[in-house]
Amino acid sequence: MSKSFADLQFPFRKKAQEAYDEMMSDTKLKEMGVEKIAVSETKRELTVQMAYFARGRMPVDDVKAMYKAAGLYALSTEEAKTPNTWTLESKHIQGLAIDLVPVKNGVYWWSAPFPVWERMGEIGEAHGLTWGGRWKNQDCPHFQ
């Protein structure tokens, strides 16, 4: 799993970099408590996508084994039972997606209020990206 803009395909890379740069300097985000924006993920290996897809669809022990084989963290039984992706055809595999996360108090702010994610989404969309926060199954950090 990569966190490098260099692993993204051009011209998507250029749009993603521009959106990220604007998010990093956005005064509205700073006013909402965002210290900076972190790149959580760019290009993803198929083994990682398959492990994510297995959650909630396969036996817990099999999901945990897939996570381990993919070099991911040791997830809890509850996490293994909870789906977190709905596709095996993620744009991450192609280098055409990025996950961006607000940082507060030096850590990823996964529980940021929706207006924080929405502002990030607006900035990404202004740079021609599709924001996962608009999807039925919201994926607020995701841009493609």
MOZI-V139706 format. One record per pair of residues at least 12 apart in sequence whose C-alpha atoms are under 7 Angstrom apart, sorted by the first residue. I is the first residue (numbers start at 1). J is the second residue. Records with the same first field share a line. If there is no record, write none. Layout:
I = J  J
This chain:
1 = 41  43  44  45
2 = 41  42  43  44
3 = 39  40  41  42
4 = 42
5 = 42
7 = 43  95
8 = 42  43  95  96
9 = 95  96
12 = 96
15 = 127  128
19 = 123  124  127
23 = 37  120  123
24 = 36  37
29 = 116
32 = 116
33 = 104
34 = 102  103  104
35 = 103  104
36 = 102  103
37 = 100  101  102  103
38 = 100  101  102  103
39 = 99  100  101
40 = 99  100  101
41 = 98  99
42 = 92  95  97  98  99
43 = 92  93  94  95
44 = 92  93
45 = 93
46 = 93
47 = 70
48 = 70
49 = 88
50 = 88
51 = 63  66  67
52 = 84  85
53 = 84  85  86  87  88
55 = 80  81  82  83  84
56 = 80  81  82  83
60 = 77  80  81
63 = 80
64 = 80
91 = 144
96 = 144
97 = 142  143  144
98 = 142  143  144
99 = 141  142  143
100 = 141  142
101 = 141
117 = 140
121 = 133
129 = 143  144
130 = 143  144
131 = 143  144
